[in-house]
Structure formats: C-alpha cells, structure tokens
Amino acid sequence: MDNTLFPFVLLYLVLLPLIVYRVFFRVIEPLYISMFNKPVYVHFYPIRRKLSQSQLSVLRNEVRFFARLSPKRKQYFEHRVACFIEGYSFHGREGLAISEAMRIKIAASYVMLTFGMRTYRVREFDKIILYPGSFLSTATNAMHNGEFNPQLKAVVFSWEHFEHGFLIGNDNLNLGIHEFTHVMHHSGIRSSLNQAAIFALMYEKIIKEVKHPPNAKRLLDSNYFRAYAYTNEYEFLAVILENFFETPEIFKKEFPELYANVRRMINYTG
C-alpha cells in the first residue's frame, strides 16, 4: 500500500464504526421505536458473566421468574444478576449480616423488572441498604419499609418486608419491585436514552388514561389495586407494577389495555 494512503485508510477504519454507531442510535433505532415501541435489540453480551453454583442454586430454587425462562434467557438473566452484584454495593444496618442469598434475591428483583431494557444499570443509585425491619427514614423522618433516596443514591429496604414480598408471589405486595420502580421512573423521565423515550411515552399514556373519569372510577370500584396506589402518580406506577408481576392473569383480565401499556413500557416479553 502507498504510504501516503495509509493514514487515510486508518482514519477511515477508525471513523466508520463511530459513524455507523451514531447513525444506528440516532436515526435507525429512534425510527424503529416510533414504529414498534421497543428497541431493536435488548440482549447482547460478548462476554457473559457467570454466577457460582451456590448463587445459581438460589436463582433456580427461589426465583419463580427465572424458572420460567428459556435456557438462553436464563443465561442472560444470570449475566445481569452477576453484573448487578458486582456493580452495586450492599450495606447492612443495625447488625444485619448480608448473605449471598440476600444479594441474589435483591438483584433478581431488579433484573426481573428491567429484563426488557437494554440499558438496565442506572446511575440513580449505587448502593443497597438493608435494615432488619422497618427503619426511620432520613429523608422524611418517618418509619418506612422501603425507599429510594436519590440524594444518597441508595435504595433502602426492610429485609423482613422485602423477604415477605419475595416469598409470597400472589398477594400484590412486592417491596423490591415497588422501590426499584421508583428508581426506573426517576431514571426514565430524565434519561436521553432511546429506551427511556419508550418508558416516558408509555408512562404519560398510562397516567392520561387512568385520569379519564370513567377509567378512574372503574379502577377505584374494582379494589384490584390497593388504596396506596392512589397516593400520587409515583406510587400508582409502583403499585401497578407490583400487580403486573404478582397477578398478571388477573391484571390482564380486569384491565387489558392498562396491562398492555405497562407491558410496552418495560418491554416485557415474559
């Protein structure tokens, strides 16, 4: 090759992937999202992380969502759980010792909620804080079972209440899903990522539809969603996602349009 051409060839080889990347994420995928309300792809891991056999045992024996996945999607789920455990720190309070199983269950709750999202690790929090039971919130000076504290970049749980929600899969009470929904809501309405556009669009659609008087009356009269859902829009979203994962068949039967919109919002394919 002519030495005078080498720098231009090298520049071309460097710039071409960058150009393709920008065109894909700024032109092609936004167009695809506008047409289909979902990203072009979700799972792509050149190097998949693995859990130890003891960690996998917790997933297999105690996470119902994991048990229902195909073998390939179980590998994706395992990868994301491993990345969560490595990426976020865990801190016990009031003498609570954090076990491997506790880490796996908390990570699994988050991964379950975000499994349809390509970018699932967010910057809105960097730590998990666990108390044995209900705790005094530094944000509200009131007793809480769980909270998302954006100032501390922390998701805080009462382990007693988290475990209860995790073990009982059909009572529409799931503290992990509830608090992690607050995280995703906070992230989704502020992020510039393509998938955030889906979340924000569907969230706005959901709130608009449930505020329509006949729809609001039907929701209240049904007693399907617990009263706490009507505290504000943030709690409504968190509660309906608890119901979405805990009693999906009832949700789909009672409120098919709302169920479909929630499904699109998180790109749920389970």
C-alpha positions as CSV (number, residue, x, y, z in Angstrom):
1,M,0.0,0.0,0.0
2,D,1.2,3.5,-0.8
3,N,2.4,5.0,2.5
4,T,0.7,8.3,1.7
5,L,-2.7,6.5,1.7
6,F,-2.1,4.6,4.9
7,P,-3.2,7.5,7.3
8,F,-6.4,7.9,5.3
9,V,-7.2,4.2,5.4
10,L,-6.5,4.2,9.1
11,L,-8.7,7.2,9.7
12,Y,-11.5,5.5,7.6
13,L,-11.3,2.3,9.7
14,V,-11.5,4.3,12.9
15,L,-14.3,6.7,11.9
16,L,-16.5,4.2,10.1
17,P,-17.6,2.3,13.3
18,L,-18.3,5.6,15.0
19,I,-20.4,6.8,12.1
20,V,-22.3,3.5,12.0
21,Y,-22.8,3.7,15.8
22,R,-24.2,7.3,15.6
23,V,-26.5,6.6,12.7
24,F,-27.9,3.5,14.3
25,F,-28.6,5.0,17.7
26,R,-29.7,8.5,16.5
27,V,-31.6,7.6,13.3
28,I,-32.3,3.9,12.8
29,E,-33.3,2.9,16.3
30,P,-35.4,6.0,17.1
31,L,-37.3,5.4,13.9
32,Y,-37.8,1.7,14.8
33,I,-39.0,2.8,18.3
34,S,-41.5,5.2,16.8
35,M,-42.9,2.3,14.7
36,F,-42.8,-0.6,17.2
37,N,-42.4,0.9,20.7
38,K,-39.4,-1.3,21.5
39,P,-35.7,-1.2,21.0
40,V,-34.1,-3.0,18.0
41,Y,-32.4,-5.4,20.4
42,V,-32.1,-6.0,24.2
43,H,-29.6,-8.7,25.0
44,F,-26.1,-8.7,23.5
45,Y,-23.2,-9.8,25.8
46,P,-19.9,-10.6,24.0
47,I,-18.6,-11.8,27.4
48,R,-21.2,-13.3,29.7
49,R,-20.7,-13.2,33.5
50,K,-21.5,-16.3,35.4
51,L,-22.6,-17.0,39.0
52,S,-21.2,-19.6,41.3
53,Q,-23.1,-22.8,41.7
54,S,-24.4,-21.8,45.1
55,Q,-25.6,-18.5,43.7
56,L,-27.3,-20.3,40.8
57,S,-29.0,-22.6,43.2
58,V,-30.7,-19.6,44.8
59,L,-31.9,-18.4,41.4
60,R,-33.2,-21.9,40.4
61,N,-34.9,-22.7,43.7
62,E,-36.2,-19.3,44.9
63,V,-36.8,-17.1,41.9
64,R,-40.0,-18.1,40.1
65,F,-39.4,-15.7,37.2
66,F,-36.1,-17.3,36.5
67,A,-37.6,-20.8,36.4
68,R,-39.9,-19.9,33.6
69,L,-37.2,-18.6,31.3
70,S,-35.8,-20.4,28.3
71,P,-32.2,-21.8,28.7
72,K,-30.8,-18.9,26.6
73,R,-32.7,-16.2,28.5
74,K,-31.6,-17.9,31.8
75,Q,-28.0,-17.1,30.7
76,Y,-28.9,-13.5,30.1
77,F,-30.7,-13.3,33.5
78,E,-27.7,-14.8,35.2
79,H,-25.3,-12.3,33.5
80,R,-27.4,-9.4,34.6
81,V,-27.6,-10.6,38.2
82,A,-23.8,-11.1,38.3
83,C,-23.3,-7.6,36.9
84,F,-25.8,-6.1,39.5
85,I,-24.0,-7.8,42.4
86,E,-20.6,-6.5,41.1
87,G,-21.8,-3.1,40.2
88,Y,-23.7,-2.1,43.4
89,S,-22.6,-2.2,47.0
90,F,-24.7,-3.8,49.8
91,H,-24.7,-2.4,53.4
92,G,-26.4,-4.0,56.4
93,R,-27.7,-1.8,59.3
94,E,-28.5,-2.5,62.9
95,G,-26.3,-5.6,62.9
96,L,-27.9,-7.2,59.9
97,A,-25.4,-9.5,58.1
98,I,-25.9,-9.7,54.4
99,S,-25.8,-13.2,52.9
100,E,-25.2,-14.3,49.4
101,A,-28.8,-15.4,49.0
102,M,-30.0,-11.9,50.0
103,R,-27.8,-10.3,47.3
104,I,-29.1,-12.7,44.7
105,K,-32.8,-12.1,45.6
106,I,-32.4,-8.3,45.5
107,A,-30.5,-8.4,42.3
108,A,-33.1,-10.8,40.8
109,S,-35.9,-8.4,41.7
110,Y,-34.2,-5.6,39.8
111,V,-33.3,-7.7,36.8
112,M,-36.8,-9.0,36.6
113,L,-38.2,-5.5,36.4
114,T,-35.6,-4.3,33.8
115,F,-35.2,-7.5,31.8
116,G,-36.8,-5.9,28.7
117,M,-34.5,-2.9,28.8
118,R,-31.1,-2.9,27.1
119,T,-29.5,-0.4,29.5
120,Y,-30.5,-1.8,32.8
121,R,-27.8,-0.5,35.2
122,V,-28.6,3.1,36.0
123,R,-26.7,5.9,37.8
124,E,-29.6,6.9,40.0
125,F,-28.3,4.6,42.8
126,D,-25.1,2.9,43.7
127,K,-25.9,1.1,46.9
128,I,-28.4,-1.1,48.6
129,I,-29.0,-0.5,52.3
130,L,-30.8,-3.2,54.3
131,Y,-32.3,-3.0,57.8
132,P,-33.7,-6.0,59.7
133,G,-37.2,-4.4,59.9
134,S,-38.9,-1.0,59.4
135,F,-36.5,1.9,59.7
136,L,-36.5,5.7,60.4
137,S,-36.1,7.4,57.0
138,T,-33.5,10.2,57.0
139,A,-35.5,11.8,54.1
140,T,-38.9,12.0,55.8
141,N,-38.2,11.4,59.5
142,A,-40.9,8.7,59.4
143,M,-40.8,4.9,59.6
144,H,-40.5,3.2,56.2
145,N,-40.4,-0.4,54.9
146,G,-38.5,0.8,51.8
147,E,-37.4,3.9,50.0
148,F,-35.4,5.2,47.1
149,N,-33.3,8.1,48.2
150,P,-31.9,9.9,45.2
151,Q,-29.7,12.3,47.3
152,L,-27.9,9.4,48.9
153,K,-28.1,7.3,45.7
154,A,-29.5,4.5,47.8
155,V,-32.3,2.0,47.7
156,V,-33.2,1.1,51.2
157,F,-35.2,-2.0,52.3
158,S,-36.5,-3.6,55.4
159,W,-35.3,-7.1,54.9
160,E,-38.3,-8.5,56.7
161,H,-40.7,-6.8,54.3
162,F,-38.6,-7.5,51.2
163,E,-38.4,-11.2,52.0
164,H,-42.2,-11.3,52.6
165,G,-42.9,-9.8,49.2
166,F,-40.4,-12.1,47.6
167,L,-41.7,-15.3,49.1
168,I,-45.4,-14.7,48.6
169,G,-45.9,-14.4,44.8
170,N,-49.6,-13.6,44.5
171,D,-50.6,-11.0,47.2
172,N,-49.7,-8.0,45.1
173,L,-47.1,-6.9,47.6
174,N,-43.6,-6.9,46.4
175,L,-41.3,-4.3,48.0
176,G,-38.4,-5.0,45.7
177,I,-40.5,-4.3,42.6
178,H,-42.1,-1.3,44.2
179,E,-38.9,0.5,45.2
180,F,-37.0,-0.4,42.0
181,T,-39.9,1.0,40.0
182,H,-39.3,4.4,41.7
183,V,-35.7,4.1,40.5
184,M,-36.7,3.4,37.0
185,H,-39.4,6.1,37.0
186,H,-36.8,8.6,38.2
187,S,-34.3,7.4,35.6
188,G,-36.8,7.1,32.7
189,I,-38.2,10.7,32.8
190,R,-34.7,12.2,32.9
191,S,-32.6,10.0,30.6
192,S,-31.9,10.7,26.9
193,L,-31.5,7.0,26.1
194,N,-33.8,5.6,23.4
195,Q,-35.4,3.1,25.8
196,A,-36.2,6.0,28.2
197,A,-38.3,7.6,25.4
198,I,-40.4,4.4,25.4
199,F,-40.8,4.5,29.2
200,A,-41.7,8.2,29.3
201,L,-44.1,7.9,26.4
202,M,-46.0,4.9,27.8
203,Y,-46.0,6.4,31.3
204,E,-47.6,9.6,30.1
205,K,-50.2,7.5,28.2
206,I,-50.9,5.4,31.2
207,I,-51.4,8.4,33.5
208,K,-53.6,10.2,30.9
209,E,-55.8,7.2,30.5
210,V,-56.2,6.4,34.2
211,K,-57.1,10.0,34.9
212,H,-60.1,9.8,32.5
213,P,-63.1,9.9,34.9
214,P,-64.8,6.6,33.7
215,N,-61.4,4.8,33.9
216,A,-60.6,6.2,37.3
217,K,-64.0,5.2,38.7
218,R,-63.6,1.7,37.3
219,L,-60.1,1.4,38.9
220,L,-61.4,2.5,42.3
221,D,-64.5,0.4,42.2
222,S,-62.6,-2.7,41.3
223,N,-60.4,-2.7,44.5
224,Y,-57.8,-4.6,42.5
225,F,-55.1,-2.1,43.2
226,R,-54.6,-1.3,46.9
227,A,-55.5,2.1,48.2
228,Y,-51.9,3.2,48.4
229,A,-51.8,3.3,44.6
230,Y,-53.9,6.5,44.6
231,T,-51.5,8.4,46.9
232,N,-49.8,10.0,43.8
233,E,-48.7,9.2,40.3
234,Y,-45.4,7.8,41.5
235,E,-47.0,5.3,43.9
236,F,-49.6,4.4,41.3
237,L,-46.9,3.3,38.9
238,A,-45.1,1.3,41.6
239,V,-48.2,-0.4,42.8
240,I,-49.5,-1.4,39.3
241,L,-46.1,-2.9,38.5
242,E,-46.3,-5.0,41.7
243,N,-49.7,-6.3,40.5
244,F,-48.2,-6.8,37.0
245,F,-45.7,-9.3,38.3
246,E,-47.7,-10.8,41.1
247,T,-51.0,-11.5,39.5
248,P,-50.6,-10.9,35.7
249,E,-53.5,-13.1,34.6
250,I,-56.0,-11.2,36.8
251,F,-54.5,-7.9,35.8
252,K,-54.8,-8.8,32.1
253,K,-58.4,-9.9,32.5
254,E,-59.6,-6.9,34.6
255,F,-57.7,-4.2,32.8
256,P,-56.4,-5.4,29.4
257,E,-55.5,-2.0,28.0
258,L,-53.6,-0.9,31.1
259,Y,-51.9,-4.2,31.2
260,A,-50.8,-3.9,27.6
261,N,-49.4,-0.4,28.2
262,V,-47.4,-1.5,31.2
263,R,-46.1,-4.4,29.2
264,R,-44.9,-2.0,26.5
265,M,-43.5,0.5,29.0
266,I,-41.0,-2.0,30.3
267,N,-40.8,-4.1,27.0
268,Y,-41.8,-7.2,28.9
269,T,-41.7,-10.4,26.9
270,G,-42.2,-13.0,29.6
